[in-house]
Amino acid sequence: MSQKTQQTIHIVVTSHGTDNPHGQQLIHDLRGDLERMSAQQFPGQLLWHEAYVDVQEPRLESVIAALPEGEPAVVLPLLVSDGVHTTDDIAQAVASRPGTLAAPPLGPLPELAQVLAQRAAGHLEKDTLVIVAAAGTRLEVGQNQVENLAEQVAGLLEREVLVGYCAGAQPRIVELVGGAAGRPVLVLSALLADGYFQQKLSSTGADVVTSPLLPDVMITQCFLVRLQKALQEGLFMSPDDELLTR
């Protein structure tokens, strides 16, 4: 390894925020798990920060503004798909500070599809209606990501898988469940943590609603995949996962 000084890189993990105490703890624990697992996989001078785009403090723009000048930063969205929080809130925060970039949300990662498919195991009957449930966004790019994710789950389960949204897009999950015409319904939650939308899923009348994605070590690993790619694209990490020096 080079004898040059290893640069400090700030990792700003950024979630939507929730007023659900359990959901808040899950997100906080995820940040700690990310820090611990990243130290094992690509050790280096990574400094971790929590931030939120809504509901909770500290807000992302404040955390970004307080970072030391001249030290690179990566915003890691703790989000499943793109939406206004990535294209507006996070994009604006990144643009406000030189040397700052953003990783993408989870999107249709194959590892995420595998997690959802595994959670379907044991709940599938011959005529079970399977629905991947997402929070929802008005942005087509985010909807496409969820649909791609559901297509991968369908391939793994070898059966049709629908997509339903809690808000912001159609079809709504409650409508899909209500139109099941007597078929058993399995709702695979693609929500990150407990909160308002997870409660909405539980009230749809579906026969089975899976827990939100957290806590799950595989979900933590999915976010590390996104971080690793961002570090490489920002030229902060070599292709063999070594954080670069300056």
One Martini backbone bead per residue (centre of mass of N, CA, C, O) as a GRO file, in nm:
protein
  246
    1MET     BB    1   0.099   0.034   0.018
    2SER     BB    2   0.086   0.345   0.025
    3GLN     BB    3   0.243   0.626   0.206
    4LYS     BB    4   0.023   0.791   0.178
    5THR     BB    5  -0.241   0.972   0.261
    6GLN     BB    6  -0.546   0.898   0.376
    7GLN     BB    7  -0.843   0.996   0.293
    8THR     BB    8  -1.120   1.167   0.391
    9ILE     BB    9  -1.456   1.026   0.401
   10HIS     BB   10  -1.783   1.126   0.378
   11ILE     BB   11  -2.078   0.961   0.512
   12VAL     BB   12  -2.420   1.033   0.420
   13VAL     BB   13  -2.685   0.909   0.571
   14THR     BB   14  -3.012   0.913   0.398
   15SER     BB   15  -3.338   0.969   0.506
   16HIS     BB   16  -3.660   1.051   0.543
   17GLY     BB   17  -3.823   0.981   0.793
   18THR     BB   18  -3.981   0.930   1.125
   19ASP     BB   19  -4.232   0.894   1.399
   20ASN     BB   20  -4.136   0.605   1.441
   21PRO     BB   21  -3.948   0.463   1.680
   22HIS     BB   22  -3.871   0.196   1.545
   23GLY     BB   23  -3.784   0.316   1.275
   24GLN     BB   24  -3.562   0.494   1.389
   25GLN     BB   25  -3.389   0.262   1.505
   26LEU     BB   26  -3.338   0.107   1.243
   27ILE     BB   27  -3.182   0.333   1.101
   28HIS     BB   28  -2.965   0.372   1.314
   29ASP     BB   29  -2.861   0.077   1.301
   30LEU     BB   30  -2.781   0.080   1.005
   31ARG     BB   31  -2.553   0.281   1.027
   32GLY     BB   32  -2.383   0.104   1.218
   33ASP     BB   33  -2.362  -0.141   1.027
   34LEU     BB   34  -2.224   0.003   0.794
   35GLU     BB   35  -1.971   0.086   0.945
   36ARG     BB   36  -1.879  -0.196   1.032
   37MET     BB   37  -1.879  -0.343   0.750
   38SER     BB   38  -1.692  -0.143   0.599
   39ALA     BB   39  -1.439  -0.194   0.776
   40GLN     BB   40  -1.413  -0.493   0.669
   41GLN     BB   41  -1.419  -0.445   0.345
   42PHE     BB   42  -1.313  -0.110   0.342
   43PRO     BB   43  -1.076   0.018   0.489
   44GLY     BB   44  -1.078   0.355   0.638
   45GLN     BB   45  -1.151   0.710   0.608
   46LEU     BB   46  -1.457   0.685   0.737
   47LEU     BB   47  -1.717   0.922   0.793
   48TRP     BB   48  -2.016   0.919   0.979
   49HIS     BB   49  -2.358   1.026   0.892
   50GLU     BB   50  -2.666   1.168   0.978
   51ALA     BB   51  -2.972   1.210   0.773
   52TYR     BB   52  -3.257   1.418   0.660
   53VAL     BB   53  -3.550   1.514   0.450
   54ASP     BB   54  -3.759   1.440   0.686
   55VAL     BB   55  -3.904   1.499   1.016
   56GLN     BB   56  -3.599   1.485   1.089
   57GLU     BB   57  -3.299   1.515   1.274
   58PRO     BB   58  -3.079   1.611   1.070
   59ARG     BB   59  -3.051   1.787   0.796
   60LEU     BB   60  -2.886   1.756   0.512
   61GLU     BB   61  -2.796   2.052   0.455
   62SER     BB   62  -2.655   2.083   0.735
   63VAL     BB   63  -2.448   1.857   0.716
   64ILE     BB   64  -2.308   1.950   0.458
   65ALA     BB   65  -2.229   2.242   0.559
   66ALA     BB   66  -2.042   2.113   0.809
   67LEU     BB   67  -1.831   2.019   0.638
   68PRO     BB   68  -1.522   2.002   0.552
   69GLU     BB   69  -1.314   2.144   0.360
   70GLY     BB   70  -1.176   1.929   0.101
   71GLU     BB   71  -1.367   1.689   0.175
   72PRO     BB   72  -1.506   1.420   0.077
   73ALA     BB   73  -1.848   1.316  -0.029
   74VAL     BB   74  -2.118   1.076   0.045
   75VAL     BB   75  -2.443   1.014  -0.046
   76LEU     BB   76  -2.656   0.772   0.125
   77PRO     BB   77  -2.945   0.641   0.035
   78LEU     BB   78  -3.222   0.528   0.241
   79LEU     BB   79  -3.354   0.400  -0.039
   80VAL     BB   80  -3.532   0.224  -0.287
   81SER     BB   81  -3.612   0.478  -0.470
   82ASP     BB   82  -3.674   0.707  -0.682
   83GLY     BB   83  -3.731   1.066  -0.617
   84VAL     BB   84  -3.761   1.375  -0.492
   85HIS     BB   85  -3.533   1.319  -0.280
   86THR     BB   86  -3.314   1.269  -0.504
   87THR     BB   87  -3.373   1.496  -0.732
   88ASP     BB   88  -3.377   1.728  -0.511
   89ASP     BB   89  -3.259   1.720  -0.220
   90ILE     BB   90  -2.993   1.568  -0.282
   91ALA     BB   91  -2.902   1.720  -0.535
   92GLN     BB   92  -2.879   1.999  -0.396
   93ALA     BB   93  -2.675   1.923  -0.178
   94VAL     BB   94  -2.451   1.832  -0.369
   95ALA     BB   95  -2.434   2.107  -0.536
   96SER     BB   96  -2.344   2.286  -0.272
   97ARG     BB   97  -2.076   2.090  -0.276
   98PRO     BB   98  -1.772   2.026  -0.321
   99GLY     BB   99  -1.693   1.686  -0.346
  100THR     BB  100  -1.996   1.581  -0.397
  101LEU     BB  101  -2.188   1.277  -0.386
  102ALA     BB  102  -2.424   1.027  -0.511
  103ALA     BB  103  -2.589   0.758  -0.446
  104PRO     BB  104  -2.798   0.527  -0.515
  105PRO     BB  105  -3.050   0.358  -0.472
  106LEU     BB  106  -3.135   0.043  -0.472
  107GLY     BB  107  -3.340  -0.064  -0.647
  108PRO     BB  108  -3.288  -0.345  -0.880
  109LEU     BB  109  -3.144  -0.537  -0.701
  110PRO     BB  110  -3.082  -0.867  -0.691
  111GLU     BB  111  -3.056  -0.892  -0.379
  112LEU     BB  112  -3.339  -0.777  -0.320
  113ALA     BB  113  -3.502  -0.988  -0.474
  114GLN     BB  114  -3.405  -1.226  -0.299
  115VAL     BB  115  -3.527  -1.135  -0.034
  116LEU     BB  116  -3.824  -1.133  -0.126
  117ALA     BB  117  -3.836  -1.429  -0.219
  118GLN     BB  118  -3.767  -1.553   0.058
  119ARG     BB  119  -4.025  -1.425   0.203
  120ALA     BB  120  -4.232  -1.601   0.032
  121ALA     BB  121  -4.166  -1.840   0.167
  122GLY     BB  122  -4.448  -2.032   0.286
  123HIS     BB  123  -4.690  -1.840   0.120
  124LEU     BB  124  -4.741  -2.042  -0.129
  125GLU     BB  125  -4.989  -2.090  -0.344
  126LYS     BB  126  -5.123  -2.158  -0.639
  127ASP     BB  127  -5.324  -1.870  -0.615
  128THR     BB  128  -5.137  -1.660  -0.523
  129LEU     BB  129  -5.117  -1.320  -0.469
  130VAL     BB  130  -4.843  -1.120  -0.571
  131ILE     BB  131  -4.708  -0.824  -0.396
  132VAL     BB  132  -4.524  -0.541  -0.449
  133ALA     BB  133  -4.459  -0.295  -0.199
  134ALA     BB  134  -4.457   0.058  -0.233
  135ALA     BB  135  -4.462   0.382  -0.168
  136GLY     BB  136  -4.404   0.592  -0.401
  137THR     BB  137  -4.403   0.778  -0.721
  138ARG     BB  138  -4.412   1.018  -0.984
  139LEU     BB  139  -4.163   0.891  -1.099
  140GLU     BB  140  -4.073   0.689  -1.352
  141VAL     BB  141  -3.800   0.583  -1.256
  142GLY     BB  142  -3.908   0.462  -0.989
  143GLN     BB  143  -4.123   0.275  -1.111
  144ASN     BB  144  -3.926   0.110  -1.284
  145GLN     BB  145  -3.765  -0.008  -1.051
  146VAL     BB  146  -3.998  -0.167  -0.919
  147GLU     BB  147  -4.076  -0.333  -1.169
  148ASN     BB  148  -3.803  -0.470  -1.198
  149LEU     BB  149  -3.805  -0.604  -0.924
  150ALA     BB  150  -4.064  -0.773  -0.970
  151GLU     BB  151  -3.954  -0.933  -1.212
  152GLN     BB  152  -3.736  -1.079  -1.051
  153VAL     BB  153  -3.922  -1.216  -0.851
  154ALA     BB  154  -4.084  -1.370  -1.062
  155GLY     BB  155  -3.845  -1.540  -1.163
  156LEU     BB  156  -3.782  -1.677  -0.888
  157LEU     BB  157  -4.096  -1.784  -0.848
  158GLU     BB  158  -4.248  -1.854  -1.111
  159ARG     BB  159  -4.445  -1.588  -1.114
  160GLU     BB  160  -4.667  -1.358  -1.074
  161VAL     BB  161  -4.594  -1.000  -1.013
  162LEU     BB  162  -4.704  -0.730  -0.854
  163VAL     BB  163  -4.766  -0.372  -0.826
  164GLY     BB  164  -4.785  -0.160  -0.530
  165TYR     BB  165  -4.905   0.148  -0.383
  166CYS     BB  166  -4.941   0.387  -0.128
  167ALA     BB  167  -4.835   0.630  -0.314
  168GLY     BB  168  -4.799   0.841  -0.614
  169ALA     BB  169  -4.921   0.572  -0.753
  170GLN     BB  170  -5.005   0.326  -0.994
  171PRO     BB  171  -5.133   0.099  -0.820
  172ARG     BB  172  -5.300   0.049  -0.541
  173ILE     BB  173  -5.282  -0.177  -0.296
  174VAL     BB  174  -5.581  -0.181  -0.201
  175GLU     BB  175  -5.697  -0.249  -0.484
  176LEU     BB  176  -5.559  -0.520  -0.531
  177VAL     BB  177  -5.668  -0.662  -0.283
  178GLY     BB  178  -5.975  -0.605  -0.342
  179GLY     BB  179  -5.936  -0.763  -0.645
  180ALA     BB  180  -5.876  -1.083  -0.575
  181ALA     BB  181  -6.128  -1.275  -0.571
  182GLY     BB  182  -6.043  -1.479  -0.313
  183ARG     BB  183  -5.755  -1.470  -0.315
  184PRO     BB  184  -5.466  -1.509  -0.192
  185VAL     BB  185  -5.255  -1.261  -0.022
  186LEU     BB  186  -4.920  -1.138  -0.094
  187VAL     BB  187  -4.724  -0.896   0.076
  188LEU     BB  188  -4.426  -0.737  -0.029
  189SER     BB  189  -4.223  -0.545   0.149
  190ALA     BB  190  -4.047  -0.235   0.020
  191LEU     BB  191  -3.995  -0.128   0.300
  192LEU     BB  192  -3.764  -0.031   0.529
  193ALA     BB  193  -3.963   0.066   0.771
  194ASP     BB  194  -4.135   0.152   1.015
  195GLY     BB  195  -4.465   0.304   0.954
  196TYR     BB  196  -4.722   0.434   0.788
  197PHE     BB  197  -4.710   0.238   0.538
  198GLN     BB  198  -4.698  -0.030   0.689
  199GLN     BB  199  -4.976   0.012   0.820
  200LYS     BB  200  -5.130   0.013   0.553
  201LEU     BB  201  -5.067  -0.276   0.473
  202SER     BB  202  -5.200  -0.411   0.732
  203SER     BB  203  -5.499  -0.276   0.636
  204THR     BB  204  -5.582  -0.431   0.354
  205GLY     BB  205  -5.643  -0.763   0.400
  206ALA     BB  206  -5.418  -0.934   0.373
  207ASP     BB  207  -5.301  -1.240   0.455
  208VAL     BB  208  -4.996  -1.138   0.388
  209VAL     BB  209  -4.744  -0.933   0.558
  210THR     BB  210  -4.447  -0.830   0.541
  211SER     BB  211  -4.187  -0.709   0.659
  212PRO     BB  212  -3.974  -0.496   0.660
  213LEU     BB  213  -3.647  -0.493   0.560
  214LEU     BB  214  -3.600  -0.425   0.849
  215PRO     BB  215  -3.386  -0.632   0.973
  216ASP     BB  216  -3.096  -0.699   0.744
  217VAL     BB  217  -2.793  -0.792   0.627
  218MET     BB  218  -2.863  -0.781   0.321
  219ILE     BB  219  -2.947  -0.483   0.317
  220THR     BB  220  -2.683  -0.370   0.406
  221GLN     BB  221  -2.527  -0.486   0.164
  222CYS     BB  222  -2.678  -0.329  -0.054
  223PHE     BB  223  -2.573  -0.049   0.035
  224LEU     BB  224  -2.272  -0.122  -0.004
  225VAL     BB  225  -2.287  -0.155  -0.305
  226ARG     BB  226  -2.359   0.142  -0.362
  227LEU     BB  227  -2.112   0.267  -0.224
  228GLN     BB  228  -1.886   0.130  -0.379
  229LYS     BB  229  -1.962   0.245  -0.656
  230ALA     BB  230  -1.934   0.545  -0.578
  231LEU     BB  231  -1.635   0.534  -0.498
  232GLN     BB  232  -1.535   0.445  -0.776
  233GLU     BB  233  -1.663   0.679  -0.950
  234GLY     BB  234  -1.509   0.900  -0.755
  235LEU     BB  235  -1.209   0.795  -0.711
  236PHE     BB  236  -1.185   0.652  -0.399
  237MET     BB  237  -1.169   0.363  -0.543
  238SER     BB  238  -1.063   0.073  -0.629
  239PRO     BB  239  -1.140  -0.223  -0.792
  240ASP     BB  240  -1.008  -0.371  -0.510
  241ASP     BB  241  -1.121  -0.195  -0.253
  242GLU     BB  242  -0.920   0.051  -0.231
  243LEU     BB  243  -0.853   0.321  -0.070
  244LEU     BB  244  -0.742   0.614  -0.163
  245THR     BB  245  -0.491   0.837  -0.199
  246ARG     BB  246  -0.306   1.176  -0.175
   0.00000   0.00000   0.00000
